[in-house]
Amino acid sequence: MGKKAKARRGSGNVFADLGLPNPEQELLKAQLTLQIYRIVKQRGLTQAQAGDVLGIKQPHVSALMRNRAGNFSVGRLMEFLTALGQDVRITVKPTRKVQGEMMVVG
């Protein structure tokens, strides 16, 4: 028999678990991209139509639909959401933890 795989509980951020740089920012970008994906799909927009709304070319929309935010900043992803008719709110409040966290509620 082969080696048994060891499992461990994740931190809740796969980017941190993989040891990638800027894991909180990457998780936030993934969450924003997921919201964009859901809205585009819900509205039945083609990638070309979504590109017109977002002000980007179709290949960039294609990348977003595959959850590849690429070089888009968090700010740019939030602009995409507002272009799709969404309100984006940022709330800053004290945390009881050593370090705060970022999240998207949709």
N, C-alpha and C positions, 0 to 999 in steps of 0.2 A: 504494500500500500504506500501511496505517496504521502507527502507532508500534509498535515492538516493546516488549513488556513486559519490564521488568527484574526479575530474580529475585535475591534475596539469601538467604543462609543465616540461618535463624531462630536465636534464642537458646535455644530449648527452652521458652520461656514466651511463648505467644502474647499474653498480657496485657501483658507488657513490650514485645513487638514492636509492639503497637498504641499504646503510650504511655499506657496506662491507669494510674490511681493504684493503689497497693498491689498490684502485679502478683503478688508471691509469695503474698500472702494469697488473692487471687482464684484462682490456680492450685491452691492447697491446697483451697479450697472446692470447686472443680470436681472435683478428684480424690476428695474425700470423697463428693460428690454422686453420682459415677459408681459408687462402691462401694455406696451405698444403692440406686441404680437396679438394679444387678446382683442384689443380694440379693432385692429385691422381685420382680423378674422371675423369678428362679430358683425362688422359693417359689410363684409363681403367685398372688400376692396381688392382690386388686382394690385400687383406690386407697382405697376406703372402709375395707377391712381394714387396709391399711398405715397409714392415718390413725389407726385405733384403736390399733395397736401403737405408733406414734410419738407419739401424744397430740396430733395436729394435725388440722385439718379437711381434707377431701378436696381443696379447691382448692389448698391449700398442697402436698399430695402431688403433684397434677397439675403444679405448677410445678417441683417437685424432679425429677419424671420427665422433664421437658423441659430438665434441667440448668440450672435457674434457682434458685440457692440464695437469691436475693433478700436479705431482711434477716436470714436465719439466720446466726449467727456460726459460726466454726470449732468452738467449744465445743458449740454446740447440735447441729451436724451429727455430732459425735463421740457425743453423747448418743443421737442417732437410731441410730447404729451399735450402741451397747451395748443399746438397746431391741430391736434385731434379733438379739441374741444374739452379738454380736461383741466380742472383746477389742480395745481400742484402746491401743496403747503409744506413748509419746513417748520418744524417745531423744535425748539431747543429748550431743554429743561435739565436740571441737575440730576445726576444719577447717584445711587447709593453704592455703586460698584467702583472699583479702582479706575476703570476706564469705561466710557460710554459706548453706545452702539448705534448703528444706523439701520433703518428699516423702511420698507415701503409698505404701506397699508392701502389696499385697493379694493 
